[in-house]
Amino acid sequence: MGEKITYTYKKSKRAKRVRLAVFGDGSVMVTSPFGVEFSIIEKFIADKKQWISDKITFFKHTDRKAFRIFSRKDYLENKDRALTLVTDRVRFYNQTLGYSFNKIFIKNQKTRWGSCSSKKNLSLNYKIVFLSQKHQDYIIVHEMCHLKEFNHSKKFWALVEETLPDYLETKKELRNYELFYK
């Protein structure tokens, strides 16, 4: 693997860590917070070289028709449906979990299925409506468990597992969807 990886580099005020993305067209994007030295970026790319190569190869051999490109119109047409779905599932799971939260937001996120803020707000990606209920529930339960454990510790994953015993399989399957729903 002696070839050089070509990538676009972007600094972001919102970035908390160095992030790597390989897109369906084979392009590579590295995003980092301000202040990260370029030598660290270069080492990061070198360490991930095999993974990047594998992703590019995957995309070269995948039918481009399998990918769906979403537009602002898609977001506007589906955000209310997503809010209804998420609200119903949060209510369902909260009968057992009993966690307090502030608000539920539906967003057009590019890189996340969901998030939970320190203010106990749940934000979910509107594209959740295009997933199976099993995958929807995993995302919703995952974010709800952050209401109790605001991290990804063993305690957090134990909470997820109490509600969804097969969460590991579902989490792995969801990674495949992330390739197609961006």
PyMOL commands that place a pseudoatom at each C-alpha (Angstrom):
pseudoatom trace, name=CA, resn=MET, resi=1, chain=A, elem=C, hetatm=0, pos=[0.000, 0.000, 0.000]
pseudoatom trace, name=CA, resn=GLY, resi=2, chain=A, elem=C, hetatm=0, pos=[2.494, 2.573, -1.112]
pseudoatom trace, name=CA, resn=GLU, resi=3, chain=A, elem=C, hetatm=0, pos=[0.034, 4.944, -2.783]
pseudoatom trace, name=CA, resn=LYS, resi=4, chain=A, elem=C, hetatm=0, pos=[-0.567, 8.359, -1.263]
pseudoatom trace, name=CA, resn=ILE, resi=5, chain=A, elem=C, hetatm=0, pos=[-4.024, 9.144, 0.079]
pseudoatom trace, name=CA, resn=THR, resi=6, chain=A, elem=C, hetatm=0, pos=[-5.487, 12.310, -1.444]
pseudoatom trace, name=CA, resn=TYR, resi=7, chain=A, elem=C, hetatm=0, pos=[-7.877, 14.114, 0.870]
pseudoatom trace, name=CA, resn=THR, resi=8, chain=A, elem=C, hetatm=0, pos=[-9.543, 17.422, 1.592]
pseudoatom trace, name=CA, resn=TYR, resi=9, chain=A, elem=C, hetatm=0, pos=[-8.712, 18.999, 4.938]
pseudoatom trace, name=CA, resn=LYS, resi=10, chain=A, elem=C, hetatm=0, pos=[-11.134, 21.259, 6.785]
pseudoatom trace, name=CA, resn=LYS, resi=11, chain=A, elem=C, hetatm=0, pos=[-10.842, 23.028, 10.144]
pseudoatom trace, name=CA, resn=SER, resi=12, chain=A, elem=C, hetatm=0, pos=[-14.056, 23.518, 12.067]
pseudoatom trace, name=CA, resn=LYS, resi=13, chain=A, elem=C, hetatm=0, pos=[-15.018, 25.511, 15.157]
pseudoatom trace, name=CA, resn=ARG, resi=14, chain=A, elem=C, hetatm=0, pos=[-17.616, 22.836, 15.921]
pseudoatom trace, name=CA, resn=ALA, resi=15, chain=A, elem=C, hetatm=0, pos=[-15.251, 19.849, 15.657]
pseudoatom trace, name=CA, resn=LYS, resi=16, chain=A, elem=C, hetatm=0, pos=[-14.260, 18.279, 18.968]
pseudoatom trace, name=CA, resn=ARG, resi=17, chain=A, elem=C, hetatm=0, pos=[-11.867, 15.699, 17.497]
pseudoatom trace, name=CA, resn=VAL, resi=18, chain=A, elem=C, hetatm=0, pos=[-10.216, 14.715, 14.226]
pseudoatom trace, name=CA, resn=ARG, resi=19, chain=A, elem=C, hetatm=0, pos=[-12.804, 13.087, 11.967]
pseudoatom trace, name=CA, resn=LEU, resi=20, chain=A, elem=C, hetatm=0, pos=[-12.388, 11.075, 8.792]
pseudoatom trace, name=CA, resn=ALA, resi=21, chain=A, elem=C, hetatm=0, pos=[-15.025, 10.459, 6.106]
pseudoatom trace, name=CA, resn=VAL, resi=22, chain=A, elem=C, hetatm=0, pos=[-14.869, 8.480, 2.875]
pseudoatom trace, name=CA, resn=PHE, resi=23, chain=A, elem=C, hetatm=0, pos=[-17.702, 9.301, 0.480]
pseudoatom trace, name=CA, resn=GLY, resi=24, chain=A, elem=C, hetatm=0, pos=[-19.390, 7.260, -2.238]
pseudoatom trace, name=CA, resn=ASP, resi=25, chain=A, elem=C, hetatm=0, pos=[-17.419, 9.002, -4.982]
pseudoatom trace, name=CA, resn=GLY, resi=26, chain=A, elem=C, hetatm=0, pos=[-14.154, 7.889, -3.343]
pseudoatom trace, name=CA, resn=SER, resi=27, chain=A, elem=C, hetatm=0, pos=[-13.256, 11.311, -1.990]
pseudoatom trace, name=CA, resn=VAL, resi=28, chain=A, elem=C, hetatm=0, pos=[-11.782, 11.583, 1.496]
pseudoatom trace, name=CA, resn=MET, resi=29, chain=A, elem=C, hetatm=0, pos=[-12.399, 14.423, 3.966]
pseudoatom trace, name=CA, resn=VAL, resi=30, chain=A, elem=C, hetatm=0, pos=[-10.552, 15.070, 7.213]
pseudoatom trace, name=CA, resn=THR, resi=31, chain=A, elem=C, hetatm=0, pos=[-12.071, 17.560, 9.646]
pseudoatom trace, name=CA, resn=SER, resi=32, chain=A, elem=C, hetatm=0, pos=[-10.351, 18.792, 12.783]
pseudoatom trace, name=CA, resn=PRO, resi=33, chain=A, elem=C, hetatm=0, pos=[-10.721, 21.422, 15.471]
pseudoatom trace, name=CA, resn=PHE, resi=34, chain=A, elem=C, hetatm=0, pos=[-8.562, 24.527, 15.131]
pseudoatom trace, name=CA, resn=GLY, resi=35, chain=A, elem=C, hetatm=0, pos=[-5.155, 24.157, 16.756]
pseudoatom trace, name=CA, resn=VAL, resi=36, chain=A, elem=C, hetatm=0, pos=[-4.435, 20.581, 15.681]
pseudoatom trace, name=CA, resn=GLU, resi=37, chain=A, elem=C, hetatm=0, pos=[-0.959, 20.396, 14.183]
pseudoatom trace, name=CA, resn=PHE, resi=38, chain=A, elem=C, hetatm=0, pos=[-0.713, 19.193, 10.597]
pseudoatom trace, name=CA, resn=SER, resi=39, chain=A, elem=C, hetatm=0, pos=[1.762, 16.468, 11.629]
pseudoatom trace, name=CA, resn=ILE, resi=40, chain=A, elem=C, hetatm=0, pos=[-0.995, 14.939, 13.776]
pseudoatom trace, name=CA, resn=ILE, resi=41, chain=A, elem=C, hetatm=0, pos=[-3.366, 14.976, 10.779]
pseudoatom trace, name=CA, resn=GLU, resi=42, chain=A, elem=C, hetatm=0, pos=[-0.721, 13.266, 8.606]
pseudoatom trace, name=CA, resn=LYS, resi=43, chain=A, elem=C, hetatm=0, pos=[-0.136, 10.572, 11.267]
pseudoatom trace, name=CA, resn=PHE, resi=44, chain=A, elem=C, hetatm=0, pos=[-3.907, 10.081, 11.614]
pseudoatom trace, name=CA, resn=ILE, resi=45, chain=A, elem=C, hetatm=0, pos=[-4.192, 9.521, 7.842]
pseudoatom trace, name=CA, resn=ALA, resi=46, chain=A, elem=C, hetatm=0, pos=[-1.214, 7.143, 7.861]
pseudoatom trace, name=CA, resn=ASP, resi=47, chain=A, elem=C, hetatm=0, pos=[-2.726, 5.123, 10.723]
pseudoatom trace, name=CA, resn=LYS, resi=48, chain=A, elem=C, hetatm=0, pos=[-6.071, 4.854, 8.889]
pseudoatom trace, name=CA, resn=LYS, resi=49, chain=A, elem=C, hetatm=0, pos=[-4.587, 4.169, 5.441]
pseudoatom trace, name=CA, resn=GLN, resi=50, chain=A, elem=C, hetatm=0, pos=[-5.797, 0.550, 5.192]
pseudoatom trace, name=CA, resn=TRP, resi=51, chain=A, elem=C, hetatm=0, pos=[-9.294, 1.473, 6.387]
pseudoatom trace, name=CA, resn=ILE, resi=52, chain=A, elem=C, hetatm=0, pos=[-9.464, 4.325, 3.842]
pseudoatom trace, name=CA, resn=SER, resi=53, chain=A, elem=C, hetatm=0, pos=[-8.292, 2.021, 1.049]
pseudoatom trace, name=CA, resn=ASP, resi=54, chain=A, elem=C, hetatm=0, pos=[-10.880, -0.614, 2.020]
pseudoatom trace, name=CA, resn=LYS, resi=55, chain=A, elem=C, hetatm=0, pos=[-13.692, 1.975, 1.982]
pseudoatom trace, name=CA, resn=ILE, resi=56, chain=A, elem=C, hetatm=0, pos=[-12.649, 3.358, -1.400]
pseudoatom trace, name=CA, resn=THR, resi=57, chain=A, elem=C, hetatm=0, pos=[-12.548, -0.187, -2.807]
pseudoatom trace, name=CA, resn=PHE, resi=58, chain=A, elem=C, hetatm=0, pos=[-15.978, -0.906, -1.318]
pseudoatom trace, name=CA, resn=PHE, resi=59, chain=A, elem=C, hetatm=0, pos=[-17.468, 2.166, -2.985]
pseudoatom trace, name=CA, resn=LYS, resi=60, chain=A, elem=C, hetatm=0, pos=[-15.844, 1.333, -6.337]
pseudoatom trace, name=CA, resn=HIS, resi=61, chain=A, elem=C, hetatm=0, pos=[-17.593, -2.053, -6.308]
pseudoatom trace, name=CA, resn=THR, resi=62, chain=A, elem=C, hetatm=0, pos=[-20.972, -0.830, -5.048]
pseudoatom trace, name=CA, resn=ASP, resi=63, chain=A, elem=C, hetatm=0, pos=[-23.820, 0.067, -7.371]
pseudoatom trace, name=CA, resn=ARG, resi=64, chain=A, elem=C, hetatm=0, pos=[-24.228, 3.856, -7.171]
pseudoatom trace, name=CA, resn=LYS, resi=65, chain=A, elem=C, hetatm=0, pos=[-28.000, 3.404, -7.518]
pseudoatom trace, name=CA, resn=ALA, resi=66, chain=A, elem=C, hetatm=0, pos=[-27.993, 1.867, -4.038]
pseudoatom trace, name=CA, resn=PHE, resi=67, chain=A, elem=C, hetatm=0, pos=[-27.179, 5.277, -2.564]
pseudoatom trace, name=CA, resn=ARG, resi=68, chain=A, elem=C, hetatm=0, pos=[-29.863, 7.792, -1.841]
pseudoatom trace, name=CA, resn=ILE, resi=69, chain=A, elem=C, hetatm=0, pos=[-29.009, 11.464, -1.845]
pseudoatom trace, name=CA, resn=PHE, resi=70, chain=A, elem=C, hetatm=0, pos=[-31.266, 13.482, 0.415]
pseudoatom trace, name=CA, resn=SER, resi=71, chain=A, elem=C, hetatm=0, pos=[-32.341, 17.063, -0.190]
pseudoatom trace, name=CA, resn=ARG, resi=72, chain=A, elem=C, hetatm=0, pos=[-33.770, 19.866, 1.914]
pseudoatom trace, name=CA, resn=LYS, resi=73, chain=A, elem=C, hetatm=0, pos=[-37.146, 18.980, 0.389]
pseudoatom trace, name=CA, resn=ASP, resi=74, chain=A, elem=C, hetatm=0, pos=[-36.832, 15.433, 1.793]
pseudoatom trace, name=CA, resn=TYR, resi=75, chain=A, elem=C, hetatm=0, pos=[-36.154, 16.911, 5.221]
pseudoatom trace, name=CA, resn=LEU, resi=76, chain=A, elem=C, hetatm=0, pos=[-39.149, 19.260, 5.064]
pseudoatom trace, name=CA, resn=GLU, resi=77, chain=A, elem=C, hetatm=0, pos=[-41.436, 16.471, 3.852]
pseudoatom trace, name=CA, resn=ASN, resi=78, chain=A, elem=C, hetatm=0, pos=[-40.366, 13.980, 6.546]
pseudoatom trace, name=CA, resn=LYS, resi=79, chain=A, elem=C, hetatm=0, pos=[-39.503, 15.946, 9.690]
pseudoatom trace, name=CA, resn=ASP, resi=80, chain=A, elem=C, hetatm=0, pos=[-43.073, 15.915, 11.086]
pseudoatom trace, name=CA, resn=ARG, resi=81, chain=A, elem=C, hetatm=0, pos=[-43.365, 12.184, 10.414]
pseudoatom trace, name=CA, resn=ALA, resi=82, chain=A, elem=C, hetatm=0, pos=[-40.016, 11.686, 12.172]
pseudoatom trace, name=CA, resn=LEU, resi=83, chain=A, elem=C, hetatm=0, pos=[-41.116, 13.771, 15.166]
pseudoatom trace, name=CA, resn=THR, resi=84, chain=A, elem=C, hetatm=0, pos=[-44.290, 11.700, 15.559]
pseudoatom trace, name=CA, resn=LEU, resi=85, chain=A, elem=C, hetatm=0, pos=[-42.354, 8.439, 15.290]
pseudoatom trace, name=CA, resn=VAL, resi=86, chain=A, elem=C, hetatm=0, pos=[-39.624, 9.484, 17.726]
pseudoatom trace, name=CA, resn=THR, resi=87, chain=A, elem=C, hetatm=0, pos=[-42.078, 10.962, 20.235]
pseudoatom trace, name=CA, resn=ASP, resi=88, chain=A, elem=C, hetatm=0, pos=[-44.167, 7.762, 20.210]
pseudoatom trace, name=CA, resn=ARG, resi=89, chain=A, elem=C, hetatm=0, pos=[-41.131, 5.502, 20.652]
pseudoatom trace, name=CA, resn=VAL, resi=90, chain=A, elem=C, hetatm=0, pos=[-39.640, 7.704, 23.411]
pseudoatom trace, name=CA, resn=ARG, resi=91, chain=A, elem=C, hetatm=0, pos=[-42.971, 7.512, 25.269]
pseudoatom trace, name=CA, resn=PHE, resi=92, chain=A, elem=C, hetatm=0, pos=[-43.042, 3.732, 24.774]
pseudoatom trace, name=CA, resn=TYR, resi=93, chain=A, elem=C, hetatm=0, pos=[-39.526, 3.165, 26.115]
pseudoatom trace, name=CA, resn=ASN, resi=94, chain=A, elem=C, hetatm=0, pos=[-39.882, 5.750, 28.840]
pseudoatom trace, name=CA, resn=GLN, resi=95, chain=A, elem=C, hetatm=0, pos=[-42.682, 3.692, 30.408]
pseudoatom trace, name=CA, resn=THR, resi=96, chain=A, elem=C, hetatm=0, pos=[-39.890, 1.324, 31.436]
pseudoatom trace, name=CA, resn=LEU, resi=97, chain=A, elem=C, hetatm=0, pos=[-36.866, 3.628, 31.621]
pseudoatom trace, name=CA, resn=GLY, resi=98, chain=A, elem=C, hetatm=0, pos=[-38.557, 6.570, 33.342]
pseudoatom trace, name=CA, resn=TYR, resi=99, chain=A, elem=C, hetatm=0, pos=[-35.938, 9.148, 32.336]
pseudoatom trace, name=CA, resn=SER, resi=100, chain=A, elem=C, hetatm=0, pos=[-36.665, 12.853, 32.393]
pseudoatom trace, name=CA, resn=PHE, resi=101, chain=A, elem=C, hetatm=0, pos=[-35.852, 14.893, 29.325]
pseudoatom trace, name=CA, resn=ASN, resi=102, chain=A, elem=C, hetatm=0, pos=[-36.520, 18.387, 28.096]
pseudoatom trace, name=CA, resn=LYS, resi=103, chain=A, elem=C, hetatm=0, pos=[-37.365, 18.477, 24.382]
pseudoatom trace, name=CA, resn=ILE, resi=104, chain=A, elem=C, hetatm=0, pos=[-37.181, 16.333, 21.269]
pseudoatom trace, name=CA, resn=PHE, resi=105, chain=A, elem=C, hetatm=0, pos=[-35.750, 17.910, 18.123]
pseudoatom trace, name=CA, resn=ILE, resi=106, chain=A, elem=C, hetatm=0, pos=[-35.705, 16.539, 14.593]
pseudoatom trace, name=CA, resn=LYS, resi=107, chain=A, elem=C, hetatm=0, pos=[-32.701, 17.711, 12.607]
pseudoatom trace, name=CA, resn=ASN, resi=108, chain=A, elem=C, hetatm=0, pos=[-31.106, 17.271, 9.218]
pseudoatom trace, name=CA, resn=GLN, resi=109, chain=A, elem=C, hetatm=0, pos=[-27.783, 15.976, 10.522]
pseudoatom trace, name=CA, resn=LYS, resi=110, chain=A, elem=C, hetatm=0, pos=[-25.119, 14.893, 8.061]
pseudoatom trace, name=CA, resn=THR, resi=111, chain=A, elem=C, hetatm=0, pos=[-23.021, 12.634, 10.265]
pseudoatom trace, name=CA, resn=ARG, resi=112, chain=A, elem=C, hetatm=0, pos=[-25.187, 11.508, 13.186]
pseudoatom trace, name=CA, resn=TRP, resi=113, chain=A, elem=C, hetatm=0, pos=[-28.341, 9.555, 13.743]
pseudoatom trace, name=CA, resn=GLY, resi=114, chain=A, elem=C, hetatm=0, pos=[-28.906, 11.328, 17.039]
pseudoatom trace, name=CA, resn=SER, resi=115, chain=A, elem=C, hetatm=0, pos=[-27.504, 13.139, 20.030]
pseudoatom trace, name=CA, resn=CYS, resi=116, chain=A, elem=C, hetatm=0, pos=[-28.370, 14.029, 23.604]
pseudoatom trace, name=CA, resn=SER, resi=117, chain=A, elem=C, hetatm=0, pos=[-27.380, 17.400, 25.042]
pseudoatom trace, name=CA, resn=SER, resi=118, chain=A, elem=C, hetatm=0, pos=[-26.354, 18.245, 28.579]
pseudoatom trace, name=CA, resn=LYS, resi=119, chain=A, elem=C, hetatm=0, pos=[-29.676, 20.121, 28.801]
pseudoatom trace, name=CA, resn=LYS, resi=120, chain=A, elem=C, hetatm=0, pos=[-31.420, 16.738, 28.336]
pseudoatom trace, name=CA, resn=ASN, resi=121, chain=A, elem=C, hetatm=0, pos=[-32.618, 17.525, 24.823]
pseudoatom trace, name=CA, resn=LEU, resi=122, chain=A, elem=C, hetatm=0, pos=[-32.857, 14.608, 22.401]
pseudoatom trace, name=CA, resn=SER, resi=123, chain=A, elem=C, hetatm=0, pos=[-32.017, 15.406, 18.780]
pseudoatom trace, name=CA, resn=LEU, resi=124, chain=A, elem=C, hetatm=0, pos=[-32.697, 12.788, 16.122]
pseudoatom trace, name=CA, resn=ASN, resi=125, chain=A, elem=C, hetatm=0, pos=[-31.961, 12.717, 12.414]
pseudoatom trace, name=CA, resn=TYR, resi=126, chain=A, elem=C, hetatm=0, pos=[-35.111, 12.852, 10.285]
pseudoatom trace, name=CA, resn=LYS, resi=127, chain=A, elem=C, hetatm=0, pos=[-33.693, 10.005, 8.135]
pseudoatom trace, name=CA, resn=ILE, resi=128, chain=A, elem=C, hetatm=0, pos=[-34.594, 7.672, 11.006]
pseudoatom trace, name=CA, resn=VAL, resi=129, chain=A, elem=C, hetatm=0, pos=[-38.001, 7.261, 9.299]
pseudoatom trace, name=CA, resn=PHE, resi=130, chain=A, elem=C, hetatm=0, pos=[-36.309, 5.331, 6.470]
pseudoatom trace, name=CA, resn=LEU, resi=131, chain=A, elem=C, hetatm=0, pos=[-34.887, 2.681, 8.812]
pseudoatom trace, name=CA, resn=SER, resi=132, chain=A, elem=C, hetatm=0, pos=[-36.483, -0.496, 10.146]
pseudoatom trace, name=CA, resn=GLN, resi=133, chain=A, elem=C, hetatm=0, pos=[-38.149, -0.253, 13.560]
pseudoatom trace, name=CA, resn=LYS, resi=134, chain=A, elem=C, hetatm=0, pos=[-35.325, -2.326, 15.075]
pseudoatom trace, name=CA, resn=HIS, resi=135, chain=A, elem=C, hetatm=0, pos=[-32.765, 0.272, 13.964]
pseudoatom trace, name=CA, resn=GLN, resi=136, chain=A, elem=C, hetatm=0, pos=[-35.013, 3.196, 14.905]
pseudoatom trace, name=CA, resn=ASP, resi=137, chain=A, elem=C, hetatm=0, pos=[-35.425, 1.763, 18.389]
pseudoatom trace, name=CA, resn=TYR, resi=138, chain=A, elem=C, hetatm=0, pos=[-31.686, 1.245, 18.812]
pseudoatom trace, name=CA, resn=ILE, resi=139, chain=A, elem=C, hetatm=0, pos=[-30.977, 4.897, 17.961]
pseudoatom trace, name=CA, resn=ILE, resi=140, chain=A, elem=C, hetatm=0, pos=[-33.748, 6.161, 20.236]
pseudoatom trace, name=CA, resn=VAL, resi=141, chain=A, elem=C, hetatm=0, pos=[-32.803, 3.930, 23.193]
pseudoatom trace, name=CA, resn=HIS, resi=142, chain=A, elem=C, hetatm=0, pos=[-29.124, 4.809, 22.711]
pseudoatom trace, name=CA, resn=GLU, resi=143, chain=A, elem=C, hetatm=0, pos=[-29.861, 8.528, 22.988]
pseudoatom trace, name=CA, resn=MET, resi=144, chain=A, elem=C, hetatm=0, pos=[-32.293, 8.020, 25.874]
pseudoatom trace, name=CA, resn=CYS, resi=145, chain=A, elem=C, hetatm=0, pos=[-29.642, 6.113, 27.847]
pseudoatom trace, name=CA, resn=HIS, resi=146, chain=A, elem=C, hetatm=0, pos=[-27.445, 9.199, 27.602]
pseudoatom trace, name=CA, resn=LEU, resi=147, chain=A, elem=C, hetatm=0, pos=[-30.028, 10.926, 29.802]
pseudoatom trace, name=CA, resn=LYS, resi=148, chain=A, elem=C, hetatm=0, pos=[-28.744, 8.721, 32.640]
pseudoatom trace, name=CA, resn=GLU, resi=149, chain=A, elem=C, hetatm=0, pos=[-25.121, 8.098, 31.534]
pseudoatom trace, name=CA, resn=PHE, resi=150, chain=A, elem=C, hetatm=0, pos=[-23.752, 11.007, 29.500]
pseudoatom trace, name=CA, resn=ASN, resi=151, chain=A, elem=C, hetatm=0, pos=[-20.865, 8.959, 28.059]
pseudoatom trace, name=CA, resn=HIS, resi=152, chain=A, elem=C, hetatm=0, pos=[-20.126, 5.612, 26.408]
pseudoatom trace, name=CA, resn=SER, resi=153, chain=A, elem=C, hetatm=0, pos=[-18.903, 3.826, 29.544]
pseudoatom trace, name=CA, resn=LYS, resi=154, chain=A, elem=C, hetatm=0, pos=[-19.620, 0.211, 30.513]
pseudoatom trace, name=CA, resn=LYS, resi=155, chain=A, elem=C, hetatm=0, pos=[-22.511, 1.530, 32.626]
pseudoatom trace, name=CA, resn=PHE, resi=156, chain=A, elem=C, hetatm=0, pos=[-23.979, 3.244, 29.556]
pseudoatom trace, name=CA, resn=TRP, resi=157, chain=A, elem=C, hetatm=0, pos=[-23.788, 0.107, 27.384]
pseudoatom trace, name=CA, resn=ALA, resi=158, chain=A, elem=C, hetatm=0, pos=[-25.289, -1.951, 30.231]
pseudoatom trace, name=CA, resn=LEU, resi=159, chain=A, elem=C, hetatm=0, pos=[-28.292, 0.401, 30.218]
pseudoatom trace, name=CA, resn=VAL, resi=160, chain=A, elem=C, hetatm=0, pos=[-28.689, -0.045, 26.460]
pseudoatom trace, name=CA, resn=GLU, resi=161, chain=A, elem=C, hetatm=0, pos=[-28.389, -3.828, 26.830]
pseudoatom trace, name=CA, resn=GLU, resi=162, chain=A, elem=C, hetatm=0, pos=[-31.046, -3.961, 29.574]
pseudoatom trace, name=CA, resn=THR, resi=163, chain=A, elem=C, hetatm=0, pos=[-33.551, -2.555, 27.092]
pseudoatom trace, name=CA, resn=LEU, resi=164, chain=A, elem=C, hetatm=0, pos=[-32.174, -4.050, 23.862]
pseudoatom trace, name=CA, resn=PRO, resi=165, chain=A, elem=C, hetatm=0, pos=[-30.321, -7.317, 24.587]
pseudoatom trace, name=CA, resn=ASP, resi=166, chain=A, elem=C, hetatm=0, pos=[-29.289, -7.721, 20.904]
pseudoatom trace, name=CA, resn=TYR, resi=167, chain=A, elem=C, hetatm=0, pos=[-28.048, -4.126, 20.597]
pseudoatom trace, name=CA, resn=LEU, resi=168, chain=A, elem=C, hetatm=0, pos=[-24.542, -5.147, 19.439]
pseudoatom trace, name=CA, resn=GLU, resi=169, chain=A, elem=C, hetatm=0, pos=[-25.884, -6.875, 16.327]
pseudoatom trace, name=CA, resn=THR, resi=170, chain=A, elem=C, hetatm=0, pos=[-28.220, -3.962, 15.616]
pseudoatom trace, name=CA, resn=LYS, resi=171, chain=A, elem=C, hetatm=0, pos=[-25.415, -1.438, 16.105]
pseudoatom trace, name=CA, resn=LYS, resi=172, chain=A, elem=C, hetatm=0, pos=[-23.244, -3.350, 13.638]
pseudoatom trace, name=CA, resn=GLU, resi=173, chain=A, elem=C, hetatm=0, pos=[-26.069, -3.525, 11.071]
pseudoatom trace, name=CA, resn=LEU, resi=174, chain=A, elem=C, hetatm=0, pos=[-26.692, 0.211, 11.438]
pseudoatom trace, name=CA, resn=ARG, resi=175, chain=A, elem=C, hetatm=0, pos=[-23.153, 0.948, 10.282]
pseudoatom trace, name=CA, resn=ASN, resi=176, chain=A, elem=C, hetatm=0, pos=[-24.167, -0.429, 6.876]
pseudoatom trace, name=CA, resn=TYR, resi=177, chain=A, elem=C, hetatm=0, pos=[-27.077, 2.002, 6.689]
pseudoatom trace, name=CA, resn=GLU, resi=178, chain=A, elem=C, hetatm=0, pos=[-24.756, 4.900, 7.407]
pseudoatom trace, name=CA, resn=LEU, resi=179, chain=A, elem=C, hetatm=0, pos=[-23.066, 4.199, 4.087]
pseudoatom trace, name=CA, resn=PHE, resi=180, chain=A, elem=C, hetatm=0, pos=[-26.342, 4.584, 2.221]
pseudoatom trace, name=CA, resn=TYR, resi=181, chain=A, elem=C, hetatm=0, pos=[-28.178, 7.312, 4.086]
pseudoatom trace, name=CA, resn=LYS, resi=182, chain=A, elem=C, hetatm=0, pos=[-26.061, 10.444, 3.949]
for i in range(1, 182): cmd.bond("trace and resi %d" % i, "trace and resi %d" % (i + 1))
show_as sticks, trace
zoom trace
